[in-house]
């Protein structure tokens, strides 16, 4: 009888510990600004395609591409249930439109 009680208590404790140990913290929601430095932009069609396709990515609030300065600024809602910006999708869009990525920076907007 004592063994059953101890076994039950141990099982309950193990279950309780595993439930709290494996919970994942959710990051707070934030707005971020990504600035992409680009190259090989030659046609207005490239600018239009890149801005339109980037704007359809989940969590992207706005996308502005400055053709003369080769800079694209993307505002994104991140954290919480939003997740993060998929840089792989950005790279795929740029490759598809024959635009080269030189570098990018990210900063949090308050």
HELIX and SHEET records of a PDB file:
HELIX    1   1 UNK A    2  UNK A   21  1                                  20    
HELIX    2   2 UNK A   44  UNK A   55  1                                  12    
HELIX    3   3 UNK A   87  UNK A   96  1                                  10    
SHEET    1   A 4 UNK A  60  UNK A  66  0                                        
SHEET    2   A 4 UNK A  71  UNK A  78 -1                                        
SHEET    3   A 4 UNK A  30  UNK A  39 -1                                        
SHEET    4   A 4 UNK A 100  UNK A 109 -1                                        
END                                                                             
